């Protein structure tokens, strides 16, 4: 169950990233239509920031969330949440973008967060009790998992 949920969460983080690569391209095109100056520069900067965030989320999703990594879980959950809350508050709520396709990213975010949280909590619910011998065993398993992820 946790494996399937982790993989679904990872897939939706990748989808979120692809949607945002497209959004970055749209911002690039918008910036090209503006007169050179501070507004154009800031639009280009925003396009760059969205593109780099999208690429980071895709890589973390594919390499870490796919394997139900705790670190990957927190990085993508926090990063995507912070980015999409700002988008919803500053672009969708005021009506500067249509609901569709504007909500494609936030929908992918919610689905990714749901499945990755389901995987994360399922893995930790089945954790061993905190007896000293189990703590050592769990630490050893975690080190082995980290080594495997580095390969």
trRosetta pair geometry for C-beta under 8 A, 3 or more apart (Angstrom, degrees):
i j d omega theta_ij theta_ji phi_ij phi_ji
1 4 6.2 -59 -150 36 27 106
1 5 6.3 22 156 -14 64 111
1 122 5.7 -134 103 -161 107 159
2 5 5.7 -59 -145 42 31 111
2 6 6.1 35 156 -24 67 107
2 68 6.1 44 154 -108 103 157
2 118 7.7 -164 -118 127 59 73
2 119 4.6 105 -164 -147 70 68
2 122 3.9 -160 -83 94 100 124
2 123 4.9 117 -156 -58 154 80
2 126 7.9 -110 -31 15 143 130
3 6 5.8 -55 -147 34 28 111
3 7 6.4 23 156 -15 63 107
3 68 7.1 -89 -103 -30 47 132
3 119 7.4 115 -60 -132 11 113
4 7 5.9 -58 -150 38 30 109
4 8 6.3 30 153 -17 66 107
5 8 5.7 -54 -146 38 32 111
5 9 6.3 35 154 -20 65 105
5 115 4.7 -166 -169 -170 74 79
5 116 7.3 168 145 -84 88 22
5 118 4.3 -113 -164 96 148 110
5 119 3.8 -174 98 -61 104 87
5 122 6.6 112 40 12 146 140
6 9 5.7 -54 -149 36 30 113
6 10 6.4 32 152 -20 64 106
6 65 6.3 -175 -174 164 80 64
6 66 6.5 95 139 -168 99 20
6 67 7.0 -71 153 104 142 8
6 68 3.8 -72 -107 -70 150 91
6 115 7.4 -177 -76 145 15 93
6 116 6.5 65 -125 -120 54 62
6 119 3.7 134 -62 -153 75 162
6 120 7.9 115 -93 -47 92 60
7 10 5.5 -51 -147 36 33 114
7 11 6.4 37 152 -22 64 102
7 66 5.9 42 -109 -143 65 68
8 11 5.6 -49 -147 33 33 113
8 12 6.5 25 156 -12 64 105
8 111 7.8 -95 152 157 99 97
8 115 4.1 -114 95 -162 104 158
9 12 6.0 -62 -151 40 30 105
9 13 6.4 32 151 -20 66 104
9 61 7.7 -145 126 -143 71 93
9 65 5.5 -120 108 173 103 121
9 111 7.9 -170 -113 132 54 66
9 112 5.0 91 -160 -162 66 60
9 113 7.5 113 -139 -55 106 8
9 114 7.5 -160 -97 73 94 52
9 115 3.6 -161 -62 95 81 98
9 116 3.1 138 -169 -56 155 77
9 117 7.7 151 -103 4 141 51
9 118 7.6 -177 -53 43 121 90
9 119 6.0 -112 2 8 136 129
10 13 5.6 -53 -148 34 33 112
10 14 6.5 34 152 -18 65 103
10 61 4.5 139 -154 177 68 81
10 62 6.4 118 -179 -87 115 32
10 65 4.0 165 -89 102 85 104
10 66 4.1 70 -109 -72 171 65
10 112 7.8 113 -55 -141 10 98
10 116 7.3 110 -47 -85 56 104
11 14 5.7 -55 -154 35 33 112
11 15 6.5 35 147 -20 65 103
11 61 7.7 176 -37 166 13 123
11 112 8.0 -155 73 -102 52 89
12 15 5.2 -43 -142 35 41 116
12 16 6.3 51 152 -24 64 98
12 108 5.0 -179 -175 -167 87 77
12 109 7.9 -176 146 -70 109 13
12 111 4.5 -142 -138 100 159 103
12 112 3.6 -155 100 -71 109 83
12 115 6.5 122 18 31 132 130
13 16 5.4 -46 -149 32 34 117
13 17 6.5 38 149 -21 62 102
13 57 5.5 -141 178 167 96 95
13 58 7.2 172 130 -97 86 36
13 60 7.2 -85 153 87 146 87
13 61 3.2 -172 94 -99 125 133
13 65 5.7 95 16 38 151 164
13 76 5.3 -19 -127 -166 141 146
13 80 7.0 -118 -127 -55 88 151
13 108 7.7 146 -88 154 22 103
13 112 4.5 117 -58 -146 69 143
13 116 7.4 48 -41 -49 120 137
14 17 5.5 -51 -152 34 34 115
14 18 6.5 35 151 -19 66 102
14 57 7.9 -179 -88 124 33 86
14 58 5.2 72 -124 -131 68 78
14 61 4.9 -158 -51 104 73 143
14 62 6.1 73 -81 -60 118 90
15 18 5.7 -53 -148 35 33 111
15 19 6.4 37 152 -20 65 103
15 108 4.6 -146 101 -136 107 134
15 112 7.7 -165 50 -60 98 116
16 19 5.8 -54 -152 35 31 113
16 20 6.4 20 153 -12 64 110
16 54 7.6 -153 123 -131 71 79
16 57 6.1 -72 94 137 111 145
16 61 7.9 154 45 -60 104 153
16 80 6.1 15 150 -132 158 132
16 105 5.8 83 -145 -148 78 71
16 108 4.0 -179 -73 115 79 126
16 109 5.6 92 -111 -68 137 66
16 112 6.0 -58 -22 -17 131 149
17 20 5.8 -64 -149 42 31 106
17 21 6.4 38 152 -25 67 99
17 54 4.2 124 -155 -174 70 76
17 55 6.8 116 -162 -74 121 21
17 57 4.5 -172 -78 85 104 103
17 58 3.6 -176 131 -58 173 93
17 61 6.8 -141 -18 14 129 139
18 21 5.6 -44 -146 27 35 113
18 22 6.8 35 152 -15 61 102
18 54 7.5 150 -44 -175 16 120
18 58 7.4 94 -46 -91 67 123
19 22 5.8 -59 -161 37 32 113
19 23 6.5 33 143 -21 66 106
19 54 7.9 -153 68 -126 55 123
19 101 7.8 -157 -148 158 109 115
19 104 5.1 -169 -133 116 140 112
19 105 4.7 -171 114 -81 139 80
19 108 6.1 174 1 10 143 150
20 23 4.9 -43 -141 35 44 117
20 24 6.3 52 155 -23 67 96
20 50 5.4 -142 180 174 101 96
20 51 7.5 -178 135 -92 90 33
20 53 6.7 -72 147 89 151 97
20 54 3.6 -167 92 -88 114 120
20 57 7.5 66 39 41 143 138
20 83 7.9 12 -112 146 147 145
20 105 6.1 80 -62 -113 87 127
21 24 5.7 -48 -150 33 32 113
21 25 6.6 35 148 -19 62 103
21 51 6.3 67 -121 -126 62 73
21 54 4.9 -173 -55 129 69 154
21 55 7.6 85 -84 -59 104 73
22 25 5.6 -52 -152 34 33 114
22 26 6.6 37 149 -20 64 103
23 26 5.5 -51 -150 34 35 115
23 27 6.5 35 151 -18 65 102
23 50 5.7 -95 100 161 107 147
23 54 7.8 162 48 -63 101 140
23 105 7.1 -4 -36 -55 144 139
24 27 5.7 -52 -150 36 34 111
24 28 6.5 41 149 -23 64 102
24 47 4.7 108 -162 -166 72 72
24 48 7.5 111 -153 -65 117 15
24 50 4.3 -172 -81 93 93 107
24 51 3.8 113 -155 -63 166 85
24 54 6.5 -119 -20 6 129 139
25 28 5.5 -49 -150 31 34 116
25 29 6.6 34 152 -16 64 102
25 47 7.7 115 -59 -155 14 114
26 29 5.8 -53 -151 37 33 111
26 30 6.4 35 150 -20 65 105
27 30 5.3 -50 -146 37 36 115
27 31 6.2 40 154 -22 66 104
27 43 5.8 -164 -178 177 92 85
27 44 7.7 159 137 -98 99 28
27 46 5.7 -120 -171 98 151 99
27 47 3.6 -169 98 -84 117 95
27 50 6.6 112 13 32 148 141
28 31 5.7 -53 -149 35 29 113
28 32 6.5 32 152 -21 62 104
28 44 7.0 61 -115 -119 63 69
28 47 4.7 124 -59 -162 71 159
29 32 5.7 -53 -150 32 32 113
29 33 6.9 30 152 -19 62 105
30 33 5.9 -62 -158 32 34 110
30 34 7.0 33 148 -26 65 105
30 43 5.8 -118 102 -178 103 140
31 34 5.7 -55 -156 24 38 114
31 40 5.3 106 -163 -159 81 72
31 43 3.9 180 -88 105 95 117
31 44 4.6 118 -158 -62 161 74
31 47 6.3 -91 -14 -16 137 138
34 37 7.5 -105 144 43 107 90
34 39 5.8 -127 -178 104 147 104
34 40 4.1 -173 95 -86 121 94
34 43 6.4 121 8 25 149 149
35 39 7.8 53 62 58 77 112
35 40 6.5 -134 84 -38 39 128
36 40 5.6 -84 -125 46 32 153
37 40 5.5 98 51 16 58 101
37 41 7.0 -110 113 -5 32 97
38 41 5.5 -57 -144 38 31 113
38 42 6.2 28 160 -18 67 106
39 42 5.9 -56 -148 37 29 107
39 43 6.5 29 153 -19 64 105
40 43 5.8 -55 -149 36 32 110
40 44 6.4 31 153 -17 65 105
41 44 5.7 -55 -150 38 31 111
41 45 6.3 34 150 -21 65 105
42 45 5.3 -48 -144 36 35 115
42 46 6.3 39 153 -21 65 102
43 46 5.6 -50 -148 35 32 113
43 47 6.5 37 150 -21 63 102
44 47 5.6 -51 -149 34 34 114
44 48 6.4 36 151 -20 65 104
45 48 5.6 -53 -151 35 33 114
45 49 6.3 32 152 -19 66 106
46 49 5.6 -52 -144 37 32 111
46 50 6.3 30 157 -17 65 106
47 50 6.0 -57 -148 38 28 108
47 51 6.2 29 154 -20 64 109
48 51 5.7 -58 -147 37 28 111
48 52 6.2 22 159 -14 66 108
49 52 6.1 -57 -144 39 27 106
49 53 6.2 27 157 -18 63 110
50 53 5.7 -56 -145 39 29 111
50 54 6.2 32 155 -23 64 107
50 83 7.8 125 -118 -159 73 128
51 54 5.7 -56 -148 34 28 112
51 55 6.5 25 155 -16 64 106
52 55 5.8 -52 -147 37 32 110
52 56 6.3 34 153 -20 64 106
53 56 5.7 -55 -148 37 31 112
53 57 6.3 30 155 -18 66 107
53 79 6.6 -178 -156 172 100 114
53 83 5.8 135 166 -90 155 152
54 57 5.8 -55 -147 37 29 110
54 58 6.4 31 154 -20 64 106
55 58 5.7 -53 -147 35 32 112
55 59 6.3 28 156 -16 66 107
56 59 6.0 -58 -147 38 29 108
56 60 6.1 22 158 -12 66 111
56 79 7.0 -108 107 179 123 163
57 60 5.9 -57 -140 43 28 107
57 61 5.9 33 157 -23 64 111
57 76 5.7 102 -138 -127 80 95
57 79 6.3 -159 -82 104 97 131
57 80 6.0 88 -119 -70 135 103
58 61 5.7 -57 -144 37 25 113
58 62 6.1 16 161 -13 64 111
59 62 6.1 -59 -142 41 25 104
59 63 5.9 -5 169 7 65 118
60 63 6.5 -68 -130 52 22 91
60 64 5.0 -33 -168 34 65 120
60 65 6.4 66 135 -17 74 98
60 72 5.1 167 180 -141 91 90
60 75 5.5 -121 -150 96 154 127
60 76 5.1 -178 110 -61 130 104
60 79 8.0 106 39 33 158 147
61 64 7.3 -39 -76 54 8 77
61 65 4.6 -28 -138 35 49 129
61 66 6.9 79 153 -36 53 84
61 72 7.5 146 -87 -179 27 118
61 76 6.1 97 -70 -103 78 152
61 112 7.5 -56 -117 -148 124 132
62 65 7.7 29 -13 47 16 90
62 66 5.8 12 -168 -25 31 130
63 66 6.7 6 -76 28 1 113
63 67 7.5 -26 158 5 41 112
63 72 7.3 -164 90 -100 71 139
63 149 7.5 97 164 -167 89 95
64 67 6.2 -74 -156 45 29 97
64 69 3.8 -72 -171 40 86 140
64 71 6.4 -85 -160 84 140 86
64 72 2.4 172 129 -77 123 142
64 73 7.7 -127 137 -26 107 52
64 75 7.4 41 86 43 156 125
64 76 7.7 175 81 -20 116 118
64 149 7.2 48 -107 -155 70 133
65 68 7.2 35 -170 -83 40 30
65 69 6.7 -82 -70 37 30 88
65 72 4.7 -143 -53 139 60 125
65 73 6.5 118 -108 -79 80 56
65 76 5.9 -20 -60 14 129 154
65 112 7.9 -5 -175 -170 160 103
65 116 5.6 -51 -150 -113 114 124
67 72 7.5 98 57 23 85 151
67 145 7.9 156 157 -174 122 100
67 149 6.1 -179 88 -100 165 104
68 73 7.4 18 -167 -57 49 114
68 116 8.0 174 -120 -148 65 72
68 119 5.0 -127 -115 152 109 122
68 120 6.8 179 -162 -81 89 56
68 123 5.8 139 161 -49 137 149
69 72 3.7 76 74 13 113 110
69 73 6.4 -166 92 -16 57 80
69 149 6.5 79 -90 -112 125 153
70 73 5.5 -50 -149 28 29 117
70 74 6.7 19 158 -11 63 105
70 120 7.1 107 -110 -136 63 103
71 74 6.2 -61 -152 39 30 102
71 75 6.2 26 156 -18 67 110
72 75 5.8 -55 -139 38 31 109
72 76 6.1 16 169 -6 67 110
73 76 6.8 -73 -152 43 18 97
73 77 6.0 14 160 -17 61 118
73 116 5.5 170 -128 163 85 114
73 117 7.8 120 -163 -84 115 49
73 119 7.9 -151 -99 84 122 102
73 120 4.9 97 -137 -88 156 132
74 77 5.8 -57 -136 40 27 111
74 78 6.0 18 168 -12 66 112
75 78 6.5 -68 -150 41 20 101
75 79 5.9 12 162 -13 63 118
76 79 5.8 -58 -132 44 29 108
76 80 5.6 17 174 -8 68 114
76 112 7.2 -92 145 147 126 128
76 116 7.1 -105 84 -155 125 177
77 80 6.7 -63 -139 43 16 99
77 81 6.0 16 162 -19 57 118
77 113 5.9 99 -125 -120 87 91
77 116 6.7 -150 -68 96 101 135
77 117 7.5 92 -104 -67 134 92
78 81 5.9 -61 -143 39 23 112
78 82 6.2 20 163 -17 63 109
79 82 6.2 -62 -151 36 23 106
79 83 6.4 15 158 -12 62 112
80 83 5.8 -59 -143 42 31 109
80 84 5.9 17 164 -9 69 113
80 109 5.0 -178 154 -128 119 103
80 112 7.0 -10 102 83 170 137
80 113 7.3 -151 88 -61 127 102
81 84 6.4 -64 -138 44 23 99
81 85 6.1 26 164 -24 63 109
81 109 7.1 142 -82 -178 50 125
81 113 7.2 80 -71 -91 100 138
82 85 6.2 -52 -141 31 24 110
82 86 6.8 22 160 -14 58 107
83 86 6.2 -65 -160 36 28 108
83 87 6.5 25 150 -18 65 110
84 87 5.2 -50 -143 37 41 115
84 88 6.1 42 158 -20 70 102
84 105 6.0 -165 -110 130 109 106
84 106 5.0 140 -171 -97 126 77
84 109 4.7 -55 -29 -52 168 170
85 88 5.9 -55 -148 37 29 109
85 89 6.2 22 157 -13 65 112
86 89 5.9 -61 -142 43 28 107
86 90 5.7 -7 173 10 68 119
87 90 6.7 -71 -128 51 18 88
87 91 5.2 -33 -169 31 61 122
87 92 6.6 56 138 -13 73 102
87 105 6.8 -11 101 87 163 138
87 106 7.1 -155 88 -57 120 103
88 91 7.3 -50 -90 53 9 80
88 92 4.7 -35 -141 39 50 127
88 93 6.3 65 154 -29 64 96
88 106 5.9 75 -70 -86 113 144
89 92 7.7 30 -8 47 15 86
89 93 5.6 -10 -143 11 31 134
90 93 7.5 32 -26 40 12 101
90 94 7.0 -12 -174 5 33 120
90 96 7.9 -21 139 25 59 137
91 94 7.0 -75 -150 43 12 97
91 96 5.0 -90 -153 64 61 114
91 97 5.0 21 160 5 104 117
91 102 7.0 -160 125 -151 110 121
92 95 7.7 30 173 -73 32 28
92 96 7.7 -77 -62 46 18 77
92 97 6.0 -50 -88 61 58 101
92 99 7.1 75 -151 -107 102 58
92 102 5.3 148 -100 150 97 132
92 103 6.9 83 -122 -74 141 78
92 106 7.6 -26 -37 -16 160 146
97 102 4.0 135 123 -97 115 128
98 101 7.3 55 82 20 100 45
98 102 5.5 177 82 -13 48 114
99 102 5.5 -98 -149 52 15 112
99 103 5.4 0 180 -15 69 117
100 103 6.2 -47 -84 34 59 95
100 104 7.2 84 -141 -45 67 89
101 104 4.6 -8 -178 -18 85 125
102 105 7.8 -58 172 25 40 96
103 106 5.2 -61 -155 51 65 109
103 107 5.4 69 145 -29 87 102
104 107 6.0 -58 -147 36 25 111
104 108 6.5 24 155 -16 62 107
105 108 5.8 -57 -148 37 30 108
105 109 6.2 36 152 -24 66 106
106 109 5.2 -49 -144 33 35 119
106 110 6.4 35 158 -20 67 101
107 110 5.9 -52 -149 34 32 108
107 111 6.5 26 154 -13 64 107
108 111 5.9 -59 -147 42 31 109
108 112 6.0 32 155 -20 67 110
109 112 5.9 -58 -144 39 25 109
109 113 6.1 23 158 -18 64 110
110 113 5.8 -55 -143 39 27 111
110 114 6.2 33 155 -24 63 107
111 114 5.6 -52 -147 33 30 114
111 115 6.4 16 161 -8 65 107
112 115 6.4 -62 -145 43 27 100
112 116 5.9 16 163 -10 66 115
113 116 6.2 -59 -135 44 24 103
113 117 5.9 25 163 -19 63 113
114 117 6.1 -65 -150 38 20 108
114 118 6.3 22 154 -21 61 109
115 118 5.4 -50 -146 34 33 116
115 119 6.4 32 155 -17 65 104
116 119 5.6 -51 -148 38 34 112
116 120 6.1 38 152 -22 66 108
117 120 5.4 -51 -139 38 32 114
117 121 6.1 24 163 -12 67 108
118 121 6.3 -59 -142 42 23 102
118 122 6.1 24 158 -21 61 111
119 122 5.8 -57 -143 36 27 111
119 123 6.4 26 158 -19 63 107
120 123 6.1 -59 -155 33 25 109
120 124 6.6 8 156 -5 62 112
121 124 5.8 -62 -143 46 34 104
121 125 5.9 43 156 -31 69 105
122 125 5.7 -49 -142 29 29 114
122 126 6.8 15 162 -8 60 107
123 126 6.5 -72 -159 40 27 99
123 127 7.4 54 141 -56 60 86
124 127 5.3 -12 -160 -26 47 120
127 138 6.9 42 -162 -119 97 138
128 131 7.6 -79 149 34 105 88
128 134 4.0 -150 136 -171 130 123
128 137 6.7 21 32 79 168 119
128 138 5.6 -148 41 -62 117 115
129 134 5.7 88 72 57 62 167
130 134 6.6 -146 -136 80 12 117
130 135 6.0 38 -159 -67 62 103
131 134 4.5 79 58 11 84 109
131 135 7.1 -150 87 -15 38 84
132 135 5.6 -50 -146 28 32 113
132 136 6.8 28 158 -14 63 103
133 136 6.0 -52 -153 36 34 111
133 137 6.4 35 149 -19 64 108
134 137 5.4 -52 -145 39 37 114
134 138 6.1 38 155 -21 68 105
135 138 5.8 -55 -146 37 29 110
135 139 6.4 30 154 -19 64 106
136 139 5.8 -53 -147 36 30 112
136 140 6.4 32 153 -20 63 106
137 140 5.7 -55 -151 35 31 112
137 141 6.4 30 152 -17 65 106
138 141 5.6 -53 -147 37 33 112
138 142 6.3 36 153 -22 65 105
139 142 5.6 -53 -147 35 31 113
139 143 6.5 33 154 -19 64 104
140 143 5.8 -53 -150 35 31 111
140 144 6.5 31 152 -18 64 106
141 144 5.6 -54 -149 37 32 112
141 145 6.3 35 152 -22 65 106
142 145 5.6 -52 -147 35 32 114
142 146 6.4 33 152 -19 64 104
143 146 5.7 -53 -148 36 32 111
143 147 6.4 34 152 -20 65 104
144 147 5.7 -52 -148 35 32 112
144 148 6.4 35 152 -21 64 106
145 148 5.6 -54 -150 35 31 114
145 149 6.5 31 152 -20 64 105
146 149 5.7 -53 -148 35 33 111
146 150 6.5 33 153 -22 64 105
147 150 5.8 -58 -152 33 32 112
147 151 7.1 40 150 -30 63 98
148 151 6.0 -47 -159 16 35 114
